[in-house]
């Protein structure tokens, strides 16, 4: 399984228009593209920072969609009114217990095999014991050694209450993989329509 994420740094006042665009135009278009497994959109209404991620059955299907999706991606950038960057990932862990409202995204640089093992066998069991936890995923960019871990929470209050334990888990994962924590950001899960199977 693979994923393409488009990160947009737009204007906070344009967030609602961006969400409507993803729901009403982007998702219907993706539904008609072979190999697409859905879409999600994370938003920070205060800063205008958004991440739109599409998921794919294979790397070939993801790459085959590029020319078709480029114009609609550019429209999204214009609607949100900011800058845009893209990343491609392999989905290495996906565990979904329930759906939630908010998520925390952590980027870590290090040994991806060690990070995957730590996440799957060390972090996930602890997350499942944390109040308000809904789901978790780990994406990997093997060319750069960058991992992207996302945890989803039933509410903002639950996400905020988990910060101390999440900090400890993140430090442990970085240590286990001999790497560094690159960035951490919290978002509202504005749209979730992903169909990636369990990969825990």
PyMOL commands that place a pseudoatom at each C-alpha (Angstrom):
pseudoatom trace, name=CA, resn=UNK, resi=1, chain=A, elem=C, hetatm=0, pos=[0.000, 0.000, 0.000]
pseudoatom trace, name=CA, resn=UNK, resi=2, chain=A, elem=C, hetatm=0, pos=[1.189, 3.512, -0.800]
pseudoatom trace, name=CA, resn=UNK, resi=3, chain=A, elem=C, hetatm=0, pos=[0.150, 7.087, -0.078]
pseudoatom trace, name=CA, resn=UNK, resi=4, chain=A, elem=C, hetatm=0, pos=[0.714, 10.528, -1.533]
pseudoatom trace, name=CA, resn=UNK, resi=5, chain=A, elem=C, hetatm=0, pos=[0.444, 13.496, 0.809]
pseudoatom trace, name=CA, resn=UNK, resi=6, chain=A, elem=C, hetatm=0, pos=[-0.019, 17.071, -0.312]
pseudoatom trace, name=CA, resn=UNK, resi=7, chain=A, elem=C, hetatm=0, pos=[0.898, 19.597, 2.365]
pseudoatom trace, name=CA, resn=UNK, resi=8, chain=A, elem=C, hetatm=0, pos=[-0.587, 23.054, 1.957]
pseudoatom trace, name=CA, resn=UNK, resi=9, chain=A, elem=C, hetatm=0, pos=[0.184, 26.152, 3.956]
pseudoatom trace, name=CA, resn=UNK, resi=10, chain=A, elem=C, hetatm=0, pos=[-2.892, 28.213, 3.176]
pseudoatom trace, name=CA, resn=UNK, resi=11, chain=A, elem=C, hetatm=0, pos=[-4.948, 31.001, 4.693]
pseudoatom trace, name=CA, resn=UNK, resi=12, chain=A, elem=C, hetatm=0, pos=[-7.039, 30.088, 7.766]
pseudoatom trace, name=CA, resn=UNK, resi=13, chain=A, elem=C, hetatm=0, pos=[-10.010, 31.949, 6.305]
pseudoatom trace, name=CA, resn=UNK, resi=14, chain=A, elem=C, hetatm=0, pos=[-10.028, 29.564, 3.323]
pseudoatom trace, name=CA, resn=UNK, resi=15, chain=A, elem=C, hetatm=0, pos=[-10.117, 26.291, 5.297]
pseudoatom trace, name=CA, resn=UNK, resi=16, chain=A, elem=C, hetatm=0, pos=[-13.871, 25.703, 4.906]
pseudoatom trace, name=CA, resn=UNK, resi=17, chain=A, elem=C, hetatm=0, pos=[-13.655, 26.265, 1.140]
pseudoatom trace, name=CA, resn=UNK, resi=18, chain=A, elem=C, hetatm=0, pos=[-10.760, 23.802, 1.000]
pseudoatom trace, name=CA, resn=UNK, resi=19, chain=A, elem=C, hetatm=0, pos=[-12.697, 21.130, 2.913]
pseudoatom trace, name=CA, resn=UNK, resi=20, chain=A, elem=C, hetatm=0, pos=[-15.710, 21.554, 0.626]
pseudoatom trace, name=CA, resn=UNK, resi=21, chain=A, elem=C, hetatm=0, pos=[-13.449, 21.235, -2.422]
pseudoatom trace, name=CA, resn=UNK, resi=22, chain=A, elem=C, hetatm=0, pos=[-11.950, 17.981, -1.159]
pseudoatom trace, name=CA, resn=UNK, resi=23, chain=A, elem=C, hetatm=0, pos=[-15.355, 16.480, -0.316]
pseudoatom trace, name=CA, resn=UNK, resi=24, chain=A, elem=C, hetatm=0, pos=[-17.266, 17.630, -3.392]
pseudoatom trace, name=CA, resn=UNK, resi=25, chain=A, elem=C, hetatm=0, pos=[-14.658, 17.545, -6.158]
pseudoatom trace, name=CA, resn=UNK, resi=26, chain=A, elem=C, hetatm=0, pos=[-11.484, 15.684, -5.199]
pseudoatom trace, name=CA, resn=UNK, resi=27, chain=A, elem=C, hetatm=0, pos=[-13.061, 12.600, -3.639]
pseudoatom trace, name=CA, resn=UNK, resi=28, chain=A, elem=C, hetatm=0, pos=[-15.536, 11.964, -6.518]
pseudoatom trace, name=CA, resn=UNK, resi=29, chain=A, elem=C, hetatm=0, pos=[-12.649, 12.221, -8.975]
pseudoatom trace, name=CA, resn=UNK, resi=30, chain=A, elem=C, hetatm=0, pos=[-10.533, 9.757, -6.988]
pseudoatom trace, name=CA, resn=UNK, resi=31, chain=A, elem=C, hetatm=0, pos=[-13.452, 7.316, -6.820]
pseudoatom trace, name=CA, resn=UNK, resi=32, chain=A, elem=C, hetatm=0, pos=[-13.102, 6.869, -10.574]
pseudoatom trace, name=CA, resn=UNK, resi=33, chain=A, elem=C, hetatm=0, pos=[-9.345, 6.260, -10.602]
pseudoatom trace, name=CA, resn=UNK, resi=34, chain=A, elem=C, hetatm=0, pos=[-8.255, 2.628, -10.564]
pseudoatom trace, name=CA, resn=UNK, resi=35, chain=A, elem=C, hetatm=0, pos=[-6.209, 1.630, -7.552]
pseudoatom trace, name=CA, resn=UNK, resi=36, chain=A, elem=C, hetatm=0, pos=[-7.237, 4.513, -5.297]
pseudoatom trace, name=CA, resn=UNK, resi=37, chain=A, elem=C, hetatm=0, pos=[-8.197, 3.530, -1.753]
pseudoatom trace, name=CA, resn=UNK, resi=38, chain=A, elem=C, hetatm=0, pos=[-9.528, 6.858, -0.527]
pseudoatom trace, name=CA, resn=UNK, resi=39, chain=A, elem=C, hetatm=0, pos=[-8.604, 10.212, 0.893]
pseudoatom trace, name=CA, resn=UNK, resi=40, chain=A, elem=C, hetatm=0, pos=[-8.155, 12.077, 4.162]
pseudoatom trace, name=CA, resn=UNK, resi=41, chain=A, elem=C, hetatm=0, pos=[-7.742, 15.749, 5.037]
pseudoatom trace, name=CA, resn=UNK, resi=42, chain=A, elem=C, hetatm=0, pos=[-6.136, 17.173, 8.174]
pseudoatom trace, name=CA, resn=UNK, resi=43, chain=A, elem=C, hetatm=0, pos=[-6.509, 20.864, 8.976]
pseudoatom trace, name=CA, resn=UNK, resi=44, chain=A, elem=C, hetatm=0, pos=[-5.176, 23.379, 11.464]
pseudoatom trace, name=CA, resn=UNK, resi=45, chain=A, elem=C, hetatm=0, pos=[-7.749, 26.161, 11.411]
pseudoatom trace, name=CA, resn=UNK, resi=46, chain=A, elem=C, hetatm=0, pos=[-5.471, 28.575, 13.282]
pseudoatom trace, name=CA, resn=UNK, resi=47, chain=A, elem=C, hetatm=0, pos=[-2.496, 28.390, 10.922]
pseudoatom trace, name=CA, resn=UNK, resi=48, chain=A, elem=C, hetatm=0, pos=[-4.028, 27.214, 7.618]
pseudoatom trace, name=CA, resn=UNK, resi=49, chain=A, elem=C, hetatm=0, pos=[-1.732, 24.177, 7.595]
pseudoatom trace, name=CA, resn=UNK, resi=50, chain=A, elem=C, hetatm=0, pos=[-3.458, 21.254, 5.806]
pseudoatom trace, name=CA, resn=UNK, resi=51, chain=A, elem=C, hetatm=0, pos=[-2.423, 17.760, 4.736]
pseudoatom trace, name=CA, resn=UNK, resi=52, chain=A, elem=C, hetatm=0, pos=[-4.452, 15.908, 2.104]
pseudoatom trace, name=CA, resn=UNK, resi=53, chain=A, elem=C, hetatm=0, pos=[-3.463, 12.253, 1.689]
pseudoatom trace, name=CA, resn=UNK, resi=54, chain=A, elem=C, hetatm=0, pos=[-4.606, 9.794, -0.963]
pseudoatom trace, name=CA, resn=UNK, resi=55, chain=A, elem=C, hetatm=0, pos=[-3.975, 6.060, -0.572]
pseudoatom trace, name=CA, resn=UNK, resi=56, chain=A, elem=C, hetatm=0, pos=[-3.200, 3.539, -3.314]
pseudoatom trace, name=CA, resn=UNK, resi=57, chain=A, elem=C, hetatm=0, pos=[-3.109, -0.208, -3.880]
pseudoatom trace, name=CA, resn=UNK, resi=58, chain=A, elem=C, hetatm=0, pos=[0.335, 0.006, -5.484]
pseudoatom trace, name=CA, resn=UNK, resi=59, chain=A, elem=C, hetatm=0, pos=[3.126, 2.419, -6.279]
pseudoatom trace, name=CA, resn=UNK, resi=60, chain=A, elem=C, hetatm=0, pos=[2.359, 1.948, -9.989]
pseudoatom trace, name=CA, resn=UNK, resi=61, chain=A, elem=C, hetatm=0, pos=[-1.274, 3.033, -9.507]
pseudoatom trace, name=CA, resn=UNK, resi=62, chain=A, elem=C, hetatm=0, pos=[-0.155, 6.062, -7.521]
pseudoatom trace, name=CA, resn=UNK, resi=63, chain=A, elem=C, hetatm=0, pos=[2.313, 7.159, -10.191]
pseudoatom trace, name=CA, resn=UNK, resi=64, chain=A, elem=C, hetatm=0, pos=[-0.164, 6.511, -13.011]
pseudoatom trace, name=CA, resn=UNK, resi=65, chain=A, elem=C, hetatm=0, pos=[-2.584, 8.998, -11.410]
pseudoatom trace, name=CA, resn=UNK, resi=66, chain=A, elem=C, hetatm=0, pos=[-0.110, 11.871, -11.279]
pseudoatom trace, name=CA, resn=UNK, resi=67, chain=A, elem=C, hetatm=0, pos=[-0.906, 13.607, -14.565]
pseudoatom trace, name=CA, resn=UNK, resi=68, chain=A, elem=C, hetatm=0, pos=[-4.651, 13.321, -13.992]
pseudoatom trace, name=CA, resn=UNK, resi=69, chain=A, elem=C, hetatm=0, pos=[-4.498, 14.731, -10.461]
pseudoatom trace, name=CA, resn=UNK, resi=70, chain=A, elem=C, hetatm=0, pos=[-2.033, 17.560, -11.013]
pseudoatom trace, name=CA, resn=UNK, resi=71, chain=A, elem=C, hetatm=0, pos=[-4.626, 20.119, -12.244]
pseudoatom trace, name=CA, resn=UNK, resi=72, chain=A, elem=C, hetatm=0, pos=[-7.051, 19.458, -9.382]
pseudoatom trace, name=CA, resn=UNK, resi=73, chain=A, elem=C, hetatm=0, pos=[-4.199, 19.621, -6.871]
pseudoatom trace, name=CA, resn=UNK, resi=74, chain=A, elem=C, hetatm=0, pos=[-3.193, 23.012, -8.274]
pseudoatom trace, name=CA, resn=UNK, resi=75, chain=A, elem=C, hetatm=0, pos=[-6.796, 24.170, -7.888]
pseudoatom trace, name=CA, resn=UNK, resi=76, chain=A, elem=C, hetatm=0, pos=[-6.718, 23.121, -4.258]
pseudoatom trace, name=CA, resn=UNK, resi=77, chain=A, elem=C, hetatm=0, pos=[-3.615, 25.207, -3.713]
pseudoatom trace, name=CA, resn=UNK, resi=78, chain=A, elem=C, hetatm=0, pos=[-5.325, 28.208, -5.307]
pseudoatom trace, name=CA, resn=UNK, resi=79, chain=A, elem=C, hetatm=0, pos=[-8.457, 27.756, -3.181]
pseudoatom trace, name=CA, resn=UNK, resi=80, chain=A, elem=C, hetatm=0, pos=[-6.479, 27.544, 0.050]
pseudoatom trace, name=CA, resn=UNK, resi=81, chain=A, elem=C, hetatm=0, pos=[-4.253, 30.396, -1.096]
pseudoatom trace, name=CA, resn=UNK, resi=82, chain=A, elem=C, hetatm=0, pos=[-0.836, 29.143, -0.059]
pseudoatom trace, name=CA, resn=UNK, resi=83, chain=A, elem=C, hetatm=0, pos=[2.192, 27.023, -0.859]
pseudoatom trace, name=CA, resn=UNK, resi=84, chain=A, elem=C, hetatm=0, pos=[2.136, 23.306, -1.639]
pseudoatom trace, name=CA, resn=UNK, resi=85, chain=A, elem=C, hetatm=0, pos=[4.559, 20.396, -1.374]
pseudoatom trace, name=CA, resn=UNK, resi=86, chain=A, elem=C, hetatm=0, pos=[4.160, 16.682, -2.068]
pseudoatom trace, name=CA, resn=UNK, resi=87, chain=A, elem=C, hetatm=0, pos=[5.524, 13.497, -0.524]
pseudoatom trace, name=CA, resn=UNK, resi=88, chain=A, elem=C, hetatm=0, pos=[5.154, 9.835, -1.458]
pseudoatom trace, name=CA, resn=UNK, resi=89, chain=A, elem=C, hetatm=0, pos=[5.097, 7.078, 1.153]
pseudoatom trace, name=CA, resn=UNK, resi=90, chain=A, elem=C, hetatm=0, pos=[4.891, 3.361, 1.674]
pseudoatom trace, name=CA, resn=UNK, resi=91, chain=A, elem=C, hetatm=0, pos=[2.221, 2.419, 4.229]
pseudoatom trace, name=CA, resn=UNK, resi=92, chain=A, elem=C, hetatm=0, pos=[3.958, 0.089, 6.696]
pseudoatom trace, name=CA, resn=UNK, resi=93, chain=A, elem=C, hetatm=0, pos=[1.499, 0.052, 9.633]
pseudoatom trace, name=CA, resn=UNK, resi=94, chain=A, elem=C, hetatm=0, pos=[-2.252, 0.722, 9.706]
pseudoatom trace, name=CA, resn=UNK, resi=95, chain=A, elem=C, hetatm=0, pos=[-4.374, -0.042, 12.764]
pseudoatom trace, name=CA, resn=UNK, resi=96, chain=A, elem=C, hetatm=0, pos=[-7.909, 1.285, 13.111]
pseudoatom trace, name=CA, resn=UNK, resi=97, chain=A, elem=C, hetatm=0, pos=[-10.077, 0.596, 16.163]
pseudoatom trace, name=CA, resn=UNK, resi=98, chain=A, elem=C, hetatm=0, pos=[-12.612, 3.373, 15.586]
pseudoatom trace, name=CA, resn=UNK, resi=99, chain=A, elem=C, hetatm=0, pos=[-13.048, 6.758, 13.925]
pseudoatom trace, name=CA, resn=UNK, resi=100, chain=A, elem=C, hetatm=0, pos=[-12.001, 9.996, 15.607]
pseudoatom trace, name=CA, resn=UNK, resi=101, chain=A, elem=C, hetatm=0, pos=[-12.025, 13.771, 15.351]
pseudoatom trace, name=CA, resn=UNK, resi=102, chain=A, elem=C, hetatm=0, pos=[-8.411, 14.876, 15.838]
pseudoatom trace, name=CA, resn=UNK, resi=103, chain=A, elem=C, hetatm=0, pos=[-4.943, 13.580, 15.133]
pseudoatom trace, name=CA, resn=UNK, resi=104, chain=A, elem=C, hetatm=0, pos=[-1.305, 14.085, 15.998]
pseudoatom trace, name=CA, resn=UNK, resi=105, chain=A, elem=C, hetatm=0, pos=[1.310, 13.692, 13.279]
pseudoatom trace, name=CA, resn=UNK, resi=106, chain=A, elem=C, hetatm=0, pos=[4.968, 13.015, 14.161]
pseudoatom trace, name=CA, resn=UNK, resi=107, chain=A, elem=C, hetatm=0, pos=[7.833, 12.958, 11.667]
pseudoatom trace, name=CA, resn=UNK, resi=108, chain=A, elem=C, hetatm=0, pos=[10.923, 10.955, 12.672]
pseudoatom trace, name=CA, resn=UNK, resi=109, chain=A, elem=C, hetatm=0, pos=[14.216, 10.422, 10.857]
pseudoatom trace, name=CA, resn=UNK, resi=110, chain=A, elem=C, hetatm=0, pos=[16.073, 7.175, 11.453]
pseudoatom trace, name=CA, resn=UNK, resi=111, chain=A, elem=C, hetatm=0, pos=[16.332, 3.462, 10.736]
pseudoatom trace, name=CA, resn=UNK, resi=112, chain=A, elem=C, hetatm=0, pos=[12.901, 2.729, 9.269]
pseudoatom trace, name=CA, resn=UNK, resi=113, chain=A, elem=C, hetatm=0, pos=[13.006, -1.018, 9.934]
pseudoatom trace, name=CA, resn=UNK, resi=114, chain=A, elem=C, hetatm=0, pos=[13.771, -0.384, 13.597]
pseudoatom trace, name=CA, resn=UNK, resi=115, chain=A, elem=C, hetatm=0, pos=[11.164, 2.378, 13.736]
pseudoatom trace, name=CA, resn=UNK, resi=116, chain=A, elem=C, hetatm=0, pos=[8.526, 0.057, 12.248]
pseudoatom trace, name=CA, resn=UNK, resi=117, chain=A, elem=C, hetatm=0, pos=[9.323, -2.675, 14.769]
pseudoatom trace, name=CA, resn=UNK, resi=118, chain=A, elem=C, hetatm=0, pos=[9.219, -0.208, 17.665]
pseudoatom trace, name=CA, resn=UNK, resi=119, chain=A, elem=C, hetatm=0, pos=[5.937, 1.275, 16.469]
pseudoatom trace, name=CA, resn=UNK, resi=120, chain=A, elem=C, hetatm=0, pos=[4.241, -2.058, 15.834]
pseudoatom trace, name=CA, resn=UNK, resi=121, chain=A, elem=C, hetatm=0, pos=[5.356, -3.975, 18.923]
pseudoatom trace, name=CA, resn=UNK, resi=122, chain=A, elem=C, hetatm=0, pos=[6.145, -1.247, 21.451]
pseudoatom trace, name=CA, resn=UNK, resi=123, chain=A, elem=C, hetatm=0, pos=[4.076, 1.837, 20.715]
pseudoatom trace, name=CA, resn=UNK, resi=124, chain=A, elem=C, hetatm=0, pos=[0.787, 0.370, 19.429]
pseudoatom trace, name=CA, resn=UNK, resi=125, chain=A, elem=C, hetatm=0, pos=[0.105, -1.750, 22.548]
pseudoatom trace, name=CA, resn=UNK, resi=126, chain=A, elem=C, hetatm=0, pos=[0.635, 1.328, 24.734]
pseudoatom trace, name=CA, resn=UNK, resi=127, chain=A, elem=C, hetatm=0, pos=[-1.574, 3.476, 22.510]
pseudoatom trace, name=CA, resn=UNK, resi=128, chain=A, elem=C, hetatm=0, pos=[-4.388, 0.936, 22.745]
pseudoatom trace, name=CA, resn=UNK, resi=129, chain=A, elem=C, hetatm=0, pos=[-4.351, 1.383, 26.526]
pseudoatom trace, name=CA, resn=UNK, resi=130, chain=A, elem=C, hetatm=0, pos=[-4.562, 5.185, 26.234]
pseudoatom trace, name=CA, resn=UNK, resi=131, chain=A, elem=C, hetatm=0, pos=[-7.993, 6.745, 26.793]
pseudoatom trace, name=CA, resn=UNK, resi=132, chain=A, elem=C, hetatm=0, pos=[-9.571, 8.153, 23.639]
pseudoatom trace, name=CA, resn=UNK, resi=133, chain=A, elem=C, hetatm=0, pos=[-7.225, 6.411, 21.176]
pseudoatom trace, name=CA, resn=UNK, resi=134, chain=A, elem=C, hetatm=0, pos=[-8.882, 5.495, 17.845]
pseudoatom trace, name=CA, resn=UNK, resi=135, chain=A, elem=C, hetatm=0, pos=[-6.261, 4.541, 15.253]
pseudoatom trace, name=CA, resn=UNK, resi=136, chain=A, elem=C, hetatm=0, pos=[-2.637, 4.795, 14.193]
pseudoatom trace, name=CA, resn=UNK, resi=137, chain=A, elem=C, hetatm=0, pos=[-0.581, 4.557, 11.032]
pseudoatom trace, name=CA, resn=UNK, resi=138, chain=A, elem=C, hetatm=0, pos=[3.063, 4.682, 10.047]
pseudoatom trace, name=CA, resn=UNK, resi=139, chain=A, elem=C, hetatm=0, pos=[4.235, 5.808, 6.612]
pseudoatom trace, name=CA, resn=UNK, resi=140, chain=A, elem=C, hetatm=0, pos=[7.808, 5.467, 5.381]
pseudoatom trace, name=CA, resn=UNK, resi=141, chain=A, elem=C, hetatm=0, pos=[9.921, 7.208, 2.773]
pseudoatom trace, name=CA, resn=UNK, resi=142, chain=A, elem=C, hetatm=0, pos=[12.702, 4.697, 2.303]
pseudoatom trace, name=CA, resn=UNK, resi=143, chain=A, elem=C, hetatm=0, pos=[14.708, 7.009, 0.050]
pseudoatom trace, name=CA, resn=UNK, resi=144, chain=A, elem=C, hetatm=0, pos=[15.115, 9.625, 2.771]
pseudoatom trace, name=CA, resn=UNK, resi=145, chain=A, elem=C, hetatm=0, pos=[14.741, 7.573, 5.969]
pseudoatom trace, name=CA, resn=UNK, resi=146, chain=A, elem=C, hetatm=0, pos=[11.776, 9.673, 7.064]
pseudoatom trace, name=CA, resn=UNK, resi=147, chain=A, elem=C, hetatm=0, pos=[8.847, 8.128, 8.924]
pseudoatom trace, name=CA, resn=UNK, resi=148, chain=A, elem=C, hetatm=0, pos=[5.452, 9.760, 9.462]
pseudoatom trace, name=CA, resn=UNK, resi=149, chain=A, elem=C, hetatm=0, pos=[3.364, 8.451, 12.376]
pseudoatom trace, name=CA, resn=UNK, resi=150, chain=A, elem=C, hetatm=0, pos=[-0.248, 9.544, 12.832]
pseudoatom trace, name=CA, resn=UNK, resi=151, chain=A, elem=C, hetatm=0, pos=[-2.457, 8.818, 15.830]
pseudoatom trace, name=CA, resn=UNK, resi=152, chain=A, elem=C, hetatm=0, pos=[-6.186, 9.583, 15.771]
pseudoatom trace, name=CA, resn=UNK, resi=153, chain=A, elem=C, hetatm=0, pos=[-8.190, 10.538, 18.872]
pseudoatom trace, name=CA, resn=UNK, resi=154, chain=A, elem=C, hetatm=0, pos=[-11.897, 10.588, 19.647]
pseudoatom trace, name=CA, resn=UNK, resi=155, chain=A, elem=C, hetatm=0, pos=[-11.808, 14.262, 20.674]
pseudoatom trace, name=CA, resn=UNK, resi=156, chain=A, elem=C, hetatm=0, pos=[-9.442, 17.193, 21.053]
pseudoatom trace, name=CA, resn=UNK, resi=157, chain=A, elem=C, hetatm=0, pos=[-9.655, 16.791, 24.824]
pseudoatom trace, name=CA, resn=UNK, resi=158, chain=A, elem=C, hetatm=0, pos=[-8.488, 13.168, 24.540]
pseudoatom trace, name=CA, resn=UNK, resi=159, chain=A, elem=C, hetatm=0, pos=[-5.638, 14.167, 22.236]
pseudoatom trace, name=CA, resn=UNK, resi=160, chain=A, elem=C, hetatm=0, pos=[-4.506, 16.924, 24.585]
pseudoatom trace, name=CA, resn=UNK, resi=161, chain=A, elem=C, hetatm=0, pos=[-4.705, 14.593, 27.591]
pseudoatom trace, name=CA, resn=UNK, resi=162, chain=A, elem=C, hetatm=0, pos=[-2.422, 12.117, 25.795]
pseudoatom trace, name=CA, resn=UNK, resi=163, chain=A, elem=C, hetatm=0, pos=[0.390, 14.604, 25.139]
pseudoatom trace, name=CA, resn=UNK, resi=164, chain=A, elem=C, hetatm=0, pos=[2.655, 13.565, 28.016]
pseudoatom trace, name=CA, resn=UNK, resi=165, chain=A, elem=C, hetatm=0, pos=[2.447, 9.844, 27.253]
pseudoatom trace, name=CA, resn=UNK, resi=166, chain=A, elem=C, hetatm=0, pos=[2.772, 10.556, 23.513]
pseudoatom trace, name=CA, resn=UNK, resi=167, chain=A, elem=C, hetatm=0, pos=[5.964, 12.538, 24.130]
pseudoatom trace, name=CA, resn=UNK, resi=168, chain=A, elem=C, hetatm=0, pos=[7.451, 9.572, 25.979]
pseudoatom trace, name=CA, resn=UNK, resi=169, chain=A, elem=C, hetatm=0, pos=[6.441, 7.095, 23.247]
pseudoatom trace, name=CA, resn=UNK, resi=170, chain=A, elem=C, hetatm=0, pos=[7.865, 9.365, 20.555]
pseudoatom trace, name=CA, resn=UNK, resi=171, chain=A, elem=C, hetatm=0, pos=[11.197, 9.684, 22.367]
pseudoatom trace, name=CA, resn=UNK, resi=172, chain=A, elem=C, hetatm=0, pos=[11.301, 5.901, 22.769]
pseudoatom trace, name=CA, resn=UNK, resi=173, chain=A, elem=C, hetatm=0, pos=[10.613, 5.343, 19.057]
pseudoatom trace, name=CA, resn=UNK, resi=174, chain=A, elem=C, hetatm=0, pos=[13.336, 7.832, 18.106]
pseudoatom trace, name=CA, resn=UNK, resi=175, chain=A, elem=C, hetatm=0, pos=[15.790, 6.136, 20.458]
pseudoatom trace, name=CA, resn=UNK, resi=176, chain=A, elem=C, hetatm=0, pos=[14.911, 2.643, 19.211]
pseudoatom trace, name=CA, resn=UNK, resi=177, chain=A, elem=C, hetatm=0, pos=[15.491, 3.723, 15.604]
pseudoatom trace, name=CA, resn=UNK, resi=178, chain=A, elem=C, hetatm=0, pos=[18.673, 5.656, 16.340]
pseudoatom trace, name=CA, resn=UNK, resi=179, chain=A, elem=C, hetatm=0, pos=[17.028, 8.749, 14.887]
pseudoatom trace, name=CA, resn=UNK, resi=180, chain=A, elem=C, hetatm=0, pos=[15.597, 12.147, 15.614]
pseudoatom trace, name=CA, resn=UNK, resi=181, chain=A, elem=C, hetatm=0, pos=[12.170, 13.727, 16.024]
pseudoatom trace, name=CA, resn=UNK, resi=182, chain=A, elem=C, hetatm=0, pos=[11.813, 16.127, 13.092]
pseudoatom trace, name=CA, resn=UNK, resi=183, chain=A, elem=C, hetatm=0, pos=[8.426, 17.701, 13.815]
pseudoatom trace, name=CA, resn=UNK, resi=184, chain=A, elem=C, hetatm=0, pos=[5.100, 17.190, 15.608]
pseudoatom trace, name=CA, resn=UNK, resi=185, chain=A, elem=C, hetatm=0, pos=[1.780, 18.825, 14.741]
pseudoatom trace, name=CA, resn=UNK, resi=186, chain=A, elem=C, hetatm=0, pos=[-1.814, 18.415, 15.885]
pseudoatom trace, name=CA, resn=UNK, resi=187, chain=A, elem=C, hetatm=0, pos=[-4.757, 18.669, 13.488]
pseudoatom trace, name=CA, resn=UNK, resi=188, chain=A, elem=C, hetatm=0, pos=[-8.488, 18.357, 13.178]
pseudoatom trace, name=CA, resn=UNK, resi=189, chain=A, elem=C, hetatm=0, pos=[-9.456, 15.344, 11.064]
pseudoatom trace, name=CA, resn=UNK, resi=190, chain=A, elem=C, hetatm=0, pos=[-11.717, 17.229, 8.676]
pseudoatom trace, name=CA, resn=UNK, resi=191, chain=A, elem=C, hetatm=0, pos=[-12.345, 14.390, 6.221]
pseudoatom trace, name=CA, resn=UNK, resi=192, chain=A, elem=C, hetatm=0, pos=[-11.654, 10.669, 6.514]
pseudoatom trace, name=CA, resn=UNK, resi=193, chain=A, elem=C, hetatm=0, pos=[-12.497, 8.337, 3.662]
pseudoatom trace, name=CA, resn=UNK, resi=194, chain=A, elem=C, hetatm=0, pos=[-9.597, 5.877, 3.673]
pseudoatom trace, name=CA, resn=UNK, resi=195, chain=A, elem=C, hetatm=0, pos=[-10.012, 2.186, 2.964]
pseudoatom trace, name=CA, resn=UNK, resi=196, chain=A, elem=C, hetatm=0, pos=[-6.533, 0.847, 3.731]
pseudoatom trace, name=CA, resn=UNK, resi=197, chain=A, elem=C, hetatm=0, pos=[-6.858, -2.629, 5.324]
pseudoatom trace, name=CA, resn=UNK, resi=198, chain=A, elem=C, hetatm=0, pos=[-5.454, -3.508, 8.732]
pseudoatom trace, name=CA, resn=UNK, resi=199, chain=A, elem=C, hetatm=0, pos=[-1.656, -3.737, 8.555]
pseudoatom trace, name=CA, resn=UNK, resi=200, chain=A, elem=C, hetatm=0, pos=[-0.653, -4.041, 12.189]
for i in range(1, 200): cmd.bond("trace and resi %d" % i, "trace and resi %d" % (i + 1))
show_as sticks, trace
zoom trace
